[in-house]
Amino acid sequence: MRTKIKRRKLGRTGLMVSELSLGAMNLRKLKSFDKAYTVVNYVLDQGINLIDTARAYKGEISPGVTLESEHIVGQTIRHRTDLDKPIVIITKGHAYTIPEMEKELADSLKTLGVSGKGDLKIGKNNIKLVYLIHGISDERWTTTKSSGVLDRLQEIKQQGVINYIGFSSHYPFAREVKEAVDLDIFDVVELPYNVFNRSFGEDGDINLLKYIYEKDIGIINMKAFNGNGMGPIYQVIKEYISVDYPAMLRFCLTNPYITSVDAGVRYTKEFKLDMQVACGKIYSDQELSEIKTEADKVAGHMKNICRECMHCQEKFTCPNGIDFPKILSLYNHYTFKVRQNKDISALLEKYAQLEKNGEDCLECGECLPWCEYKLNIPKLLKQAHKAMG
């Protein structure tokens, strides 16, 4: 399929993939299977050949009806008749022991509809399947190393059940990322990086993106827009900085060490705008310096906040029934509006309407291992109630 989108080499896999890819996490936020199929079909129509999904990317769209991102991706590819080259699918599992990993992988293969070994297919279409250990942290990495998962994943790759292996991680775990990369067994890594947080790149103790690139490992850039929570926050900060969404994307595309930027869209119009950016020019060194300076005016306010990534809800539910992501979302918006002297009355009203609020937190700590950013959720809930209750 002809396309204007440029290709970059996905590290040692040798695969040439579109430098803009679809992050299929947000499909679960749609309330319609048809809308989800429309998004994926539109992306494929643009010549995008890399889609990033996960076993945990699913959500109830109506009572008793669950939309699974893997199912949408698999069914869309199955029904296409115009795919002349393999689509690269990345999927991930919260699988840190062999039994967990084998079950998660089996479920992913079934839900995607993958058949064959080595030369994998969905329907009649060829695919390349990359399987990632989802969200390694200090605790998860310790378990993964001792459980035998790493050896078993390599065996499964050699058997042709999957084509390539990798992992994803988040900002607090740079040490674990480097240790994993240094094992020299992974083909692909998925990491957050954006103009507001460059700690995995040029602002880190070492430039991990450069380090990984030089080891010939493909790099998928997630969180280019700083997470799902950025939308409402951007409505506040846009009056104070000139960094808009196209600028955020262009910043990441300019980084030579990144293979593909993962765009987590919900609507075709969003991806159309992303395509326009991706098909345009990258920043000059002078422009990069200027946008960093501009972003740094507010970057400090984005530390220690919930990014509404929803990863905590993929495997955990509060035992006391508190919708803590919603509370933290309200608190995020509250703190930004207070700093900018904006009206907070609507946020206070929404907080007052919650069935359970931050004061109801039992501080049991069961949520803590599930935050990819190591936020102290109980402490933040108490702060939220003190401010908004």
Secondary structure, DSSP 8 states (H G I E B T S, - for coil): ---SS-EEE-BTT--EEESEEEEGGGGGG-S-HHHHHHHHHHHHHTT--EEE--TT-EEEEETTEEEEHHHHHHHHHHT-S---S-EEEEEEE---SHHHHHHHHHHHHHHHTEESSSS-EETTEEEEEEEEEEEE-HHHHHHHHHHTHHHHHHHHHHTTSSSEEEEEE-GGGHHHHHHHHHT---SEEEEE-BTTB-TTTTTSSS-HHHHHHHTTBEEEEE-TTS-TTHHHHHHHHTTT----HHHHHHHHHH-TT-SEEEE--SSHHHHHHHHHHHTS----HHHHHHHHHHHHHHHGGGTT------GGGGT---TT---HHHHHHHHHHHHHHHHTT---HHHHHHHHT-SS-GGG-----TTGGG-TT---HHHHHHHHHHHH-
